[in-house]
Amino acid sequence: MAADNYTTLLLETEGATLKITINRPEAMNSLNADVITELGLAIAHLQSDPALRGAIITGAGSKAFVAGADIAGVNQIPANETEPFSKRGQDVFFSIENSPKPIIAAVNGFALGGGCELAMACHMRVASDNAKFGQPEVNLGLVAGYGGTQRLVQLIGKGKATELLLTGAVIKADEALALGLTNYVTTPDALIAKALELLETIYAKSPLAVALTLEAIAAGVHNPASGYAVEASAFGRAARSHDGREGTAAFLEKRKPAFTGK
C-alpha cells in the first residue's frame, strides 16, 4: 500500500527509519477499525522493505499520542463481535512487539487506553514531558483489550500495574519514567530527535544480532519456559553468522566492524 493511500496514518521515511504518525488530531488520534487495519499494513511494509531498519510511531499534533479507542465505535460493537474486536487489535500489536526491526513509541501527549497499549507494544518508549499514561477502561465499565492487562504487568510489575488497571488512574511522564514505563522523557521539541538517536545507535549494530535479540526477548515474554532455549538458539545463529565472525574479529583487531546483516 503506497504511503499516500493511507487515510488515518502519515508515513514518512527518514534515512532507514519509517515514521508512522497516527493522523486523527480532531479525535485525539483515537483508535478505530481503520487505524488498526492501517497500522497492520504499515508494520508489514516496515518488515518487507529491506531499506528500512526501524520505525517511530507517534501521534499528530501536540495534545495526544493516542487518547484511547474510539468510544462511539466501541459502544456500537455487536455482542457477537466484541471478542473478535479485541483480538484484531491484539494481532496488530503483536506484529509490532514481534517485529525483527526496532519500533519506538514517541509519546507526545495523552497515551490512554489503547494508546497506552500501543506504546507498550513498541520495543521502547520516549515521552515528552507533557505525556500522560493510563488504562482508564474500568471507568467506562470496560477492560483493557489490546494487551494492557499483560504488558503493563510485564513492564512495571504486578502490584503497581494492578493499581493502575483497577483505579483507572492517569500518571504523568516523570512517574512513568520512575516506574519503567518509558525509557526517556524529553521536551516536546526534542522527542522525535531522541527516538531517532536511539534508532541510529541501534543501526550501527548487526541487523541480524538486533533481530535475534528482539526474538529472544519476545520469546521470554510470551513463554518464559522457552525463553532460554530461544536465546541459546539465537546465540548459536549469531555466533556462526558472518556478522558474528566479523564483529568478534573486528574487536580482536581493534577496528570498526563492517556488518552486513548476514
N, C-alpha and C positions, 0 to 999 in steps of 0.2 A: 504494500500500500504506500503510495507516494506521500511525502510529508505534507503536501498541500491538500491532500484529500481527507485529512483528519478534521472533524468538526468540533471536538472538545479538547483537543491537545494541540500544542505548538511543538514541533520538532525542529531542533537546530543542531548543527554539527559544528563543533569547535575542535579542530585537530582530530584526535582519536576519541573524543568524548561526544556522546549523544545527550543533549539537554532536552528533557521532556517536561513541558510546562502544562499543568492542568489549567485549562483556559475557560473557566466559568466564573469570572470575578463577580458577575451580577448575582450569583448564587453562592458566594463564598467558596467557589471551587468544589462544591459538594459532589459526591459520587452518585451518578445514576448509571443505568444499564449501559448507556453509550460510552461513558468514561471507562467503565470496567472493560468493555469489549476493546476499545481503542488502546488502553494500557496493555492488554494482552498482545495486540498486534505490534505495538511499539517495542515491547520486550523481545518478541520474536524477531523483529528487524535488527535489534541490537545483537542478538545472538547469531544471526545468519550473515551479518556483514563483517568480513574479516578486517576491514579498515577501522572498525570501532572496537575500542578496548575497555570501555566503561561508560557509565551513564550517571546523570544527575536528574533526580525528579524533584520538581518544585511546583509552586502554585503561582498563578498570575496575580499581580497586584501586591500590595504590602500588608493586607489585613489577614490573609489566610493562606496556609499551605493547602489544607482541605479541612473545612469546618465540620465535616461529617458526611453521612449519607443523605440522599435526597429524601427527606422525611415524607413529603407528599407522595412520592413513589412507593415508599415502604408501606404507607398506610393503605395503599390500593392493591397490594400483592394478594392474589387469590390464595385461599388457605392451602391448597394443594401445591402451591409454588413457593411457599416460604422457605422450606429447607433447600430446594434446588437454588434459590436465590443466594443463600449463604454460600453454598458450595461453589457456585460460579465465581464469586469474588475470591474465595479461598484458593481456587485453582490459579487465578491470575497472580495472586500474591505469592503462591508457591513458586511460580515461574520467576518472580523477582528474587525470592530468597534462594532459589536453587540455581540462579544464573552463574555460569562459569566466569562471567565478567563482572567486576565490582560495580555496585549501584549504590549511590549515596543520596539520601534524602536531604535536601536543603530546605529546612523548615522555616518558612518566612511568615509566621503569624500563627493562627489557630490550627492545631492538629488534634481534632477531637473525633471520637468515634472511629469511623472508617478512615479518617485522616491519620489518626494516631496509629491505627493498624497498618496503613500503607507505609508510614515512616518506619515502623518496627520491622516490616518485611524487607526493607532495604538492609544492605550489609552494614552501613554506618549512617549516623545522623549528625548533621551540623545544624544548629539552630541559631536564629537571630535572637537578640536579647528581648524582643517583644513576643517571642513564641510562647504558646501555651499548649500543654498536652493534657489529654484526659480521655476517659472512656465513660461518658455520661449516659450510656444506654439505659441504665436502670431508672433514670429519671423519667423515661418515656415508657416504662414497663417492658423494656426490651433487654436483650443480652447481646454483647459483642458477638458479631457473626463472621468476621473476616480474620479470625486468628487472635483477637485481642486477649481472650482468656488464657491463651497458651504463651504467646510471645512476651506479654508483659511479665508473666511469672519468670520466664527464662531470663529476661533482661535485668529485672530489679529484685527478684526474689519473691517468694510466696506471700510473706506477711504484708509487705507494702503494696504489692500488686492486688491482693485481696481487698485491702482497704480502699484503693482507688476504684476498683471494679464495683464494689458494693456501695460506696458512698457517692460515686459519680463525681468526685472532686476533680477540679482542674488545677494543674500545677504550672508554675512559671518556669522559664528556661533555666534559671540558676538551680532550682530544686531538681529539675530533670537531669542536669549535669551531675549534681551530687549523687543522685540515685543510679547513675549509669545509663539513663535512658537516652541521653545524647552524648556524643563524643566531644563536641566543642560548642561554645557559644561565642558568637561574633556580633558586631554591629550589623544592621541590615545591609549596609553598603558593601561589607566585606564577606557576606555569606557565600555567594557563588564562587568568589575567588578562593576561599578556604576549601570548599569542596573540590575545586579544580586542583588546588595544591596537593591535596591528599591523593587524588587520582594520578597526577603526574608523578608523584613519588612511587606509586604502585606500578606505573607503566615502565619505570626503569628496571623492574624486576622481570624474571622469566614469566611470560604469559602462561606457560604450562604449569609452573610452580604455583602461580596465583590461582589458576583454575582448580588444581588438585587440592590446594589448601582450602578453598571455598567448599569443595566437595566433601572433604573430611569434616569440616565444621558442621555442615548441614547434616551429615550422617549422624554425628553425635547428638545433635539437637533432636532429630526425629526419632532416633532409636539408639539411646546411649549404649546398649549392649553391643551394637555393631560398630560404634564409632572408632574404637581402637583398631579393629580389623581393617576398616576402610583407610585409616591413617597409615597402617603398615603397607597396605597395597599402594597408596599414593606415594609413600616414600620410595618404595621399590621402583615404581614407574618413573619418578623424578630422578632417582639416583642413576638409572641406566639410560636416561634420555640424553640427547645432545646438550640440552641446556644444563642438566646436572653435571655432565662431564666438563662442559665449558666453564661453568661457574666455579667449580672446585679447582680446575686448572688455573683460572684467572686469579683466584685467591692465592694459590701457591706461587704463581709467577708475578704477583703484585702488580696486576694490570686490571683494567676495566673489562668485565665480561661482555661478549657480544651474543646476546640471547636471540634465538630465532623462534621460540615457541614450540620447538620440536624436541 
